[in-house]
């Protein structure tokens, strides 16, 4: 990689895939995957024979205009929240069956024969 020219010298000239990968801090395989037609937002490039050549201003515009994914923070549920969900599922299960029993009746000792 020592034979690569710095990006500020190659602003208006074509860049190879290695240059682009180095500047974007990714591998060449990642850059190739972002050049595929089936990619939802491909990197702009120019085909010259078997080579893909890039113009840095186009790549820079692609980077700055690409959508940024925002991930929400996940938090652990409390035991109260977990118990409330379980209780709601149990109630929904009993309501879906055509039984006259309630969840509280099922848990009683009279029905289980443990009295």
WOCOR-V180240 format. One record per residue. N is the residue number from 1. RES is the residue in one letter. PHI is phi in whole degrees, -180 to 180 (* if undefined). PSI is psi in whole degrees, -180 to 180 (* if undefined). BURIAL is 1 if it has 24 or more other ideal C-beta (glycine too) atoms within 12 Angstrom, else 0. Layout:
n res phi psi burial
N RES PHI PSI BURIAL
N RES PHI PSI BURIAL
This chain:
n res phi psi burial
1 X * -5 0
2 X -71 -20 0
3 X -86 2 0
4 X -78 140 0
5 X -83 148 0
6 X -62 152 0
7 X -65 -33 1
8 X -67 -22 0
9 X -83 -21 0
10 X -111 31 0
11 X -64 -45 0
12 X -97 -6 0
13 X -97 171 0
14 X -76 146 0
15 X -115 148 1
16 X -84 171 1
17 X -66 -29 1
18 X -67 -42 1
19 X -61 -46 1
20 X -65 -43 1
21 X -62 -40 1
22 X -66 -42 1
23 X -70 -34 1
24 X -88 -1 1
25 X 61 43 0
26 X -134 175 0
27 X -85 165 0
28 X -67 -31 0
29 X -63 -39 0
30 X -65 -43 0
31 X -64 -41 1
32 X -62 -40 0
33 X -67 -31 0
34 X -80 -7 1
35 X -95 -10 1
36 X -67 151 0
37 X -66 -32 0
38 X -78 -6 0
39 X -68 138 0
40 X -68 -28 0
41 X -142 79 0
42 X -72 153 0
43 X -70 135 1
44 X -71 133 1
45 X -149 171 1
46 X -125 131 0
47 X -85 126 0
48 X -129 96 0
49 X 68 -125 0
50 X -94 6 0
51 X -107 143 0
52 X -102 123 1
53 X -117 145 1
54 X -122 149 1
55 X -107 126 1
56 X -60 -36 1
57 X -63 -37 0
58 X -69 -41 0
59 X -66 -42 1
60 X -62 -44 0
61 X -63 -37 0
62 X -63 -43 1
63 X -65 -45 0
64 X -74 -24 0
65 X -99 -5 0
66 X -72 148 0
67 X -67 142 0
68 X -101 126 0
69 X -86 129 0
70 X -108 121 0
71 X -101 131 0
72 X -78 153 0
73 X -75 136 0
74 X -96 139 0
75 X -124 153 0
76 X -74 144 0
77 X -79 149 0
78 X -81 166 0
79 X -63 -35 0
80 X -63 -42 0
81 X -66 -41 0
82 X -65 -45 0
83 X -64 -38 0
84 X -64 -40 0
85 X -66 -43 0
86 X -62 -42 0
87 X -65 -42 0
88 X -65 -39 0
89 X -67 -41 0
90 X -64 -43 0
91 X -64 -41 0
92 X -66 -38 0
93 X -64 -45 0
94 X -69 -34 0
95 X -71 -32 0
96 X -73 -31 0
97 X -80 147 0
98 X -89 57 0
99 X -113 155 0
100 X -92 4 0
101 X -83 147 0
102 X -105 158 0
103 X -57 -36 0
104 X -66 -35 0
105 X -67 -39 0
106 X -64 -37 0
107 X -81 -10 0
108 X -73 156 0
109 X -72 -24 0
110 X -64 -40 0
111 X -79 -30 0
112 X -85 -11 0
113 X 80 21 0
114 X -100 13 0
115 X -80 * 0
